[in-house]
Amino acid sequence: MINKIRGSALELMEMIPSGATIAIGGFGVTGVPMDLCDALCELDRRDLHIVANNAGIDPRGVGRLAEEGRIRKFTGSFPSNKEFNRRLLAGEIELELVPQGTLAERLRAAGYGIPAFYTPTSAGTDLANGRYPSRYDASGRPVEYLPPKEVRTFGGRQAVLEYALHVDFALVKADRADRLGNCAFRLSARNFNPVAAIAATTTFVEARHIVEVGELGPDDIHLPGIYVDHVVQSKEGAAR
């Protein structure tokens, strides 16, 4: 029978090469797969395109990747990490700023086979008009900008065209997972984890608790195992 449980985060992250595009679940420090992010750092993966809601708020998770200079490009909504911003303004990181709801929908669209969609979010702003900086030089001056978005009018309201956001890998933090890969998330830790998983070619889950098949009721499963390739026990859960 299928068993997606693996031995360690390091074993899983060996599958991810430098230069990969990776979606990472979480909001702030809630629902962030810390062990998997740490393993990426320990394996010295670099030149990464990270897709996440925020760039981390301390030197853990995405924040550690930023602090150690492992991010080439960041696609997300809140690039508020101090070290991230220092590297951004030094010309070391490319930024694709995406409104939070649009980011979630772009990931969901990738998972559901929707190539693109229109949304009124950002219409008429610098994000849509090609005036928002995406890269700076070493002195902090903008040298590249996000491209202008296609605009259409629906019911008298402008909307911009957004494209599905496909990623190579997803790193997900679950509260509970079984060996088939079915996952349940706790409270706000659900956030970006399910949409990150479905947008990826390969999905890795770090679970606080590994449970037997059948312990998760059908209504308790937030991410079906069909979207999950590998599961590892989180150090957080193992310590409790």
C-alpha positions in Angstrom: 0.0 0.0 0.0 1.1 3.6 -0.6 3.3 5.0 2.1 4.4 8.6 1.7 6.1 8.9 5.0 9.9 9.6 4.7 12.8 9.6 7.1 13.9 13.2 7.4 13.6 16.7 6.0 17.2 16.5 4.7 16.3 13.4 2.7 13.4 15.3 1.1 15.2 18.5 0.4 17.9 16.6 -1.4 15.4 16.4 -4.3 15.3 20.2 -4.7 18.1 21.7 -6.8 19.4 25.2 -6.6 17.5 27.5 -8.9 14.1 25.9 -8.2 10.8 27.7 -7.9 9.3 26.9 -4.5 6.0 27.8 -2.9 6.1 27.9 0.9 3.0 27.9 3.0 2.4 30.0 6.0 1.3 33.5 7.2 3.9 35.3 9.4 5.3 32.4 11.4 2.0 30.4 11.5 1.9 27.3 9.4 5.5 27.7 8.1 7.4 24.4 7.4 10.5 25.4 9.4 12.2 22.0 9.3 12.0 21.9 5.5 13.3 25.5 5.2 16.2 24.7 7.5 17.1 21.6 5.5 17.3 23.8 2.3 19.8 26.0 4.1 21.8 23.1 5.5 22.0 21.7 1.9 23.2 25.1 0.7 20.5 25.5 -1.9 20.7 28.9 -3.6 19.4 31.0 -6.5 15.8 30.1 -5.4 12.6 31.7 -6.6 10.4 31.7 -3.5 6.7 32.1 -3.7 5.1 32.9 -0.3 2.7 35.3 1.4 5.5 37.1 3.3 9.3 37.1 3.4 9.5 36.0 7.0 9.5 38.1 10.2 12.6 36.7 11.9 15.6 34.5 10.8 13.5 31.3 10.5 11.6 29.8 7.6 11.6 32.1 4.6 13.4 34.7 6.8 16.4 32.4 7.1 16.5 31.9 3.4 16.5 35.7 2.9 19.1 36.3 5.7 21.5 33.7 4.2 21.2 35.2 0.6 19.5 32.1 -0.9 16.6 34.0 -2.6 17.1 35.2 -6.2 13.4 36.2 -6.8 10.5 36.6 -4.4 6.9 36.5 -5.4 4.6 37.5 -2.6 2.6 40.1 -0.7 4.5 41.2 2.3 8.3 41.7 1.7 8.7 43.2 5.2 11.7 41.3 6.5 14.5 43.7 7.4 17.3 41.6 5.8 15.2 40.9 2.8 14.7 44.6 2.2 18.4 45.3 2.6 19.2 42.7 0.0 16.4 44.0 -2.3 17.7 47.5 -2.2 21.2 46.3 -2.8 20.1 44.7 -6.1 20.5 41.1 -4.8 16.8 40.1 -5.1 14.1 40.5 -7.7 10.6 41.3 -6.3 7.3 40.5 -7.9 4.8 42.1 -5.5 1.4 40.4 -5.7 -1.8 41.4 -3.7 -2.6 38.7 -1.1 -5.9 37.5 -2.6 -4.4 37.6 -6.1 -1.5 35.4 -4.9 -3.8 32.8 -3.4 -5.9 32.8 -6.6 -3.0 32.5 -8.9 -1.8 29.4 -7.0 -5.3 28.0 -6.9 -5.7 28.6 -10.7 -2.5 26.6 -11.3 -3.9 23.7 -9.3 -7.3 23.8 -11.0 -6.0 24.1 -14.6 -7.2 27.7 -15.1 -4.6 29.4 -17.2 -5.5 33.0 -16.3 -8.3 35.2 -14.8 -9.3 38.8 -14.4 -9.5 40.6 -11.1 -10.2 44.3 -10.2 -7.5 44.1 -7.5 -4.6 46.5 -8.4 -6.4 48.0 -11.5 -5.3 51.6 -11.9 -2.3 51.3 -9.5 1.4 51.2 -10.1 1.3 47.4 -9.9 -0.9 47.3 -13.0 0.6 50.2 -14.9 4.2 49.1 -15.1 5.5 51.6 -12.6 6.3 49.4 -9.6 10.0 48.6 -9.2 11.0 44.9 -9.3 14.8 45.3 -9.1 17.2 47.9 -7.8 20.9 48.6 -8.4 23.5 48.5 -5.6 22.7 52.2 -4.7 19.0 51.5 -4.2 17.7 53.1 -7.4 15.0 51.2 -9.4 16.4 49.7 -12.7 13.5 47.3 -13.6 9.8 47.5 -13.2 6.9 45.0 -13.2 5.4 44.7 -16.7 2.1 46.5 -17.4 -1.0 44.2 -17.1 -3.7 43.7 -19.7 -6.8 45.6 -18.6 -10.5 45.0 -19.6 -13.7 46.5 -18.4 -16.5 44.4 -16.9 -19.8 46.1 -15.9 -18.1 49.4 -15.9 -15.2 48.3 -13.7 -11.7 47.8 -14.8 -10.0 44.4 -14.1 -6.4 43.2 -14.8 -5.3 39.9 -16.3 -3.4 37.6 -13.9 -1.8 34.3 -14.8 -1.8 31.0 -13.0 1.3 30.6 -10.8 2.9 27.2 -11.3 5.8 26.1 -9.1 8.3 23.2 -9.2 7.9 22.4 -5.5 5.7 23.2 -2.5 6.8 23.1 1.2 3.7 22.7 3.4 3.2 22.6 7.2 0.3 20.4 8.4 -1.0 19.7 11.8 -1.9 16.0 11.0 -1.1 13.8 8.0 -1.5 10.1 7.3 0.7 7.9 5.2 -1.5 8.4 2.1 -0.7 12.2 2.3 -4.1 13.4 3.5 -3.6 16.5 5.6 -5.4 18.6 8.1 -4.4 22.1 9.2 -5.1 23.8 12.5 -6.9 27.2 12.5 -5.0 29.9 10.7 -2.1 27.6 9.8 -4.4 26.5 6.9 -3.7 29.8 5.1 -1.6 29.4 2.0 -0.6 25.7 2.6 -3.4 24.0 0.5 -3.1 26.3 -2.5 0.7 26.1 -2.5 0.4 22.3 -2.6 -1.9 22.1 -5.5 0.1 24.5 -7.6 3.3 22.4 -7.4 4.7 19.6 -9.5 6.0 18.0 -6.3 4.7 18.7 -2.8 6.5 18.0 0.5 4.6 18.1 3.8 6.0 18.6 7.2 3.4 17.3 9.7 3.3 17.9 13.5 1.5 14.6 13.9 1.5 11.4 11.8 -1.7 9.5 12.1 -3.1 6.2 10.9 -5.2 6.1 7.7 -8.8 6.5 8.7 -8.1 8.8 11.7 -8.8 11.8 9.6 -12.5 12.0 8.8 -13.5 13.0 5.3 -14.7 16.4 6.5 -11.4 16.9 8.4 -9.2 16.6 5.4 -8.2 20.0 4.0 -5.7 18.7 1.5 -6.3 15.3 -0.2 -3.3 13.0 -0.5 -3.5 13.1 -4.3 -1.7 16.4 -4.1 1.0 15.2 -1.7 4.1 13.3 -2.7 6.2 13.1 0.5 5.5 13.5 4.3 8.0 13.9 7.1 7.5 14.2 10.9 8.0 17.7 12.1 10.5 18.2 15.0 7.9 20.4 16.6 5.4 17.5 16.9 8.0 14.9 17.7 9.1 16.9 20.7 5.7 16.8 22.3 
